[in-house]
Amino acid sequence: MTTLLYMEDRKGQEPDPCYLREFDARITDRGTDFVVLDRTAFYPEGGGQPFDLGVLTWASGESNILRVTKEKGVIKHYIDHLPETDEVHGIIDWGRRYKHMRMHTSQHLMSGLVFRIYNSRTAGNQIHMDYSRVDFQPASFTSEDLERIQDECNRVIESAQDVKIFEEDRAVVQNNIADRVLLDLIPASIKRLRVIAISSADYCPCGGTHLKNTSEIGRLHILEKRSKGKETERIVYELLPQ
C-alpha cells in the first residue's frame, strides 16, 4: 500500500500535508509506463478532483508525471520513461495543485451552504483550474437564489474561516451529515472517515486536497446555471483574486 502523504491529519505539521510540494520515495513496482511508490504526495484522479502533474527525479535524470490513477487500491504514476533507480524524489506542479485546492475547497463551501439553505444535495461535481461545476438535486434556482449563493460563499471566504481536516468514526459522521452525503457510496469496511469541516458551512467526508483557510479561495463568481434533468440544476462558477 502506498502511503498518501496529503491524507494525514491537519495537526499543525509544517509543511501542512496538503501543501507538501516535494518528497522522497522508493519504487515498489514497475509497469511498462508506470511506477508504484511506497509513499506519494501526488493526488490520483477521483472525487471530482483531477490528478496532479510534476516530475520524478533521481541522481542521473528525471521523468515527467503524465497521469496518476488509483486502480483497485493501487496508486499508479504514469511517466514518460522509467527511472534508472528505485530511489526517487517527487516534485509536484504546485501551480496546478494549488488551483485545484482552491476549487475543491470552494466546491465544499458551496455544496454545504446550498444544502443548509435550500436542502439540495450535491449530485455530482467536477473541478478544473479555471472553472468548476456542481450539480444540485432537488433544485430550481432563481436568479435571486444564485445571487444569494454567491454572496453567502463570499461572506464565508472573507471571514477567513479555518478549514479543518480530521478523522472521525463513521457512526459519528453519519449522525452529523444528515442527507448532505450518501455514505452508502463509501465501502462499509471503512470505519474511520477523513472529514473536511469549514466552520458551520460544511462538514463532509472527502479524500481530496484542501486549503488551510477560506481566505485563500479568492472571490467566487457564478457564471451560469444549467438544467440537467428533472429537479437537477448545475451551477458553473469561477474564482477571482481577492
GIPEHU-V891245 format. One record per residue. SS is DSSP state (helix for helix, strand for strand, loop for the rest). NEAR is the number of other C-alpha atoms within 12 Angstrom. D_FIRST is the distance of its C-alpha to the first C-alpha in Angstrom with 1 decimal. Layout:
ss	near	d_first
SS	NEAR	D_FIRST
SS	NEAR	D_FIRST
This chain:
ss	near	d_first
loop	18	0.0
loop	27	3.8
strand	24	6.4
strand	29	9.1
helix	31	12.2
helix	35	14.7
helix	32	13.6
loop	31	14.9
loop	27	18.2
loop	28	21.4
loop	17	23.2
loop	15	25.3
loop	15	22.9
loop	14	24.2
loop	17	23.0
loop	25	21.9
helix	31	18.2
helix	39	19.4
helix	34	21.8
loop	30	19.6
loop	30	20.9
strand	26	19.6
strand	30	16.9
strand	26	16.0
strand	28	12.9
strand	25	12.3
strand	30	11.8
strand	24	9.5
strand	22	10.9
strand	24	14.1
loop	18	16.2
loop	15	19.8
loop	21	19.3
strand	28	15.7
strand	39	13.0
strand	38	9.2
strand	35	8.7
loop	28	6.9
strand	31	8.4
strand	42	10.7
loop	42	13.8
loop	51	14.5
loop	47	14.8
loop	35	14.1
loop	28	17.1
strand	23	17.6
loop	26	19.7
loop	30	22.7
strand	37	21.3
loop	32	21.2
loop	34	18.5
loop	40	19.0
loop	33	20.8
strand	33	21.3
strand	35	21.1
strand	43	19.1
strand	29	21.6
strand	24	22.2
loop	14	25.4
loop	13	27.2
strand	17	26.0
strand	23	23.8
strand	30	22.2
strand	29	22.5
strand	32	19.7
strand	27	21.1
strand	27	18.6
strand	33	15.1
strand	28	13.8
strand	23	11.2
strand	14	11.9
loop	8	11.0
loop	13	7.8
strand	24	7.0
strand	33	8.3
strand	36	11.2
strand	45	13.7
strand	32	17.0
strand	28	19.5
loop	21	23.2
loop	23	22.8
loop	29	20.3
loop	35	20.2
loop	18	22.2
loop	23	19.9
loop	22	16.3
strand	26	17.0
strand	31	17.3
strand	32	18.3
strand	37	17.5
strand	29	20.5
strand	32	20.5
loop	26	23.7
helix	24	24.7
helix	18	27.7
helix	24	25.8
helix	36	23.0
helix	31	25.7
helix	33	27.8
helix	40	24.9
helix	41	24.4
helix	42	28.2
helix	43	28.3
helix	42	25.4
helix	49	27.0
helix	52	30.3
helix	51	29.2
helix	50	28.1
helix	44	31.4
helix	47	33.4
helix	39	31.6
helix	38	32.2
helix	36	35.8
helix	36	36.7
helix	31	35.4
helix	23	37.3
helix	23	40.5
helix	24	40.7
loop	21	38.4
loop	30	36.7
strand	33	33.0
strand	35	30.7
strand	28	30.4
strand	26	28.4
strand	31	27.8
strand	29	26.9
strand	36	27.0
loop	30	28.2
loop	26	29.3
loop	24	33.0
loop	27	33.2
strand	37	31.3
strand	37	32.2
strand	41	31.8
strand	36	33.2
strand	37	34.9
strand	30	36.3
loop	22	39.0
loop	30	40.6
loop	26	43.9
loop	28	44.0
loop	17	47.4
helix	15	47.9
helix	11	48.5
helix	20	45.2
helix	31	43.4
helix	20	45.3
helix	22	44.4
helix	34	40.7
helix	32	40.8
helix	22	42.9
helix	28	40.8
helix	39	37.6
helix	32	39.5
helix	23	40.9
helix	34	37.6
helix	36	36.5
helix	21	39.6
loop	21	39.3
loop	22	36.2
loop	26	34.0
strand	27	30.9
strand	40	27.6
strand	33	25.6
strand	36	21.9
strand	26	20.9
strand	27	19.3
strand	24	21.7
strand	18	22.0
helix	24	22.0
helix	17	25.6
helix	20	26.7
helix	28	25.4
helix	24	27.1
helix	17	30.3
helix	21	30.2
helix	26	29.5
loop	21	32.2
loop	22	32.0
loop	31	30.4
loop	31	27.1
loop	19	26.5
helix	26	23.7
helix	12	24.0
helix	11	21.9
loop	19	18.9
loop	12	17.5
loop	13	19.4
loop	11	16.5
loop	17	15.5
loop	18	18.0
strand	21	17.4
strand	29	17.8
strand	29	17.7
strand	34	21.4
strand	39	23.4
strand	33	27.0
strand	36	30.0
loop	23	33.1
loop	22	34.8
loop	36	33.9
strand	37	30.4
strand	38	27.8
strand	44	24.9
strand	37	21.3
loop	32	19.4
loop	31	16.1
loop	40	18.0
loop	49	19.4
loop	43	22.8
loop	40	25.8
loop	34	27.0
strand	28	30.5
helix	38	32.2
helix	29	34.8
helix	32	32.5
loop	40	32.5
loop	28	36.1
strand	28	38.6
strand	40	37.5
strand	32	39.9
strand	32	40.0
strand	22	41.0
strand	22	41.7
strand	27	41.1
strand	24	40.9
strand	21	41.4
loop	20	38.5
loop	15	40.2
loop	14	41.7
loop	18	41.1
strand	23	38.3
strand	30	38.7
strand	34	36.6
strand	42	37.0
strand	30	36.4
strand	33	36.4
strand	30	36.0
strand	35	35.6
strand	23	38.4
loop	16	38.8
loop	15	40.2
